[in-house]
């Protein structure tokens, strides 16, 4: 990812390129051990609280939106649905998400 950002910056395309970094789920703030394995590497999947970074391309920098509980397990403030995130990105690209919706 770093190399891509450096290339975009060098070619002067970074300011007009929307960069989205995210995943399909977050990670729990703790490790769950079931007793089936001796060593637990990593943390469990978490669909209750995860982060997505949206940068440059006209987005305001330095803004953090939403938060999790004190343990970091569940989103509790300013939760964003993926549809709303997509609509925001499409709006920034100059597209009306309602014209792209087919029910």
Secondary structure by P-SEA (a helix, b strand, c coil): caaaaaaaaaacccccbbbbbbcccccccbbbbccccccccccccccccbbbbbcccccccccccccccccccccccccccaaaaaaaaaaaacccccccccc
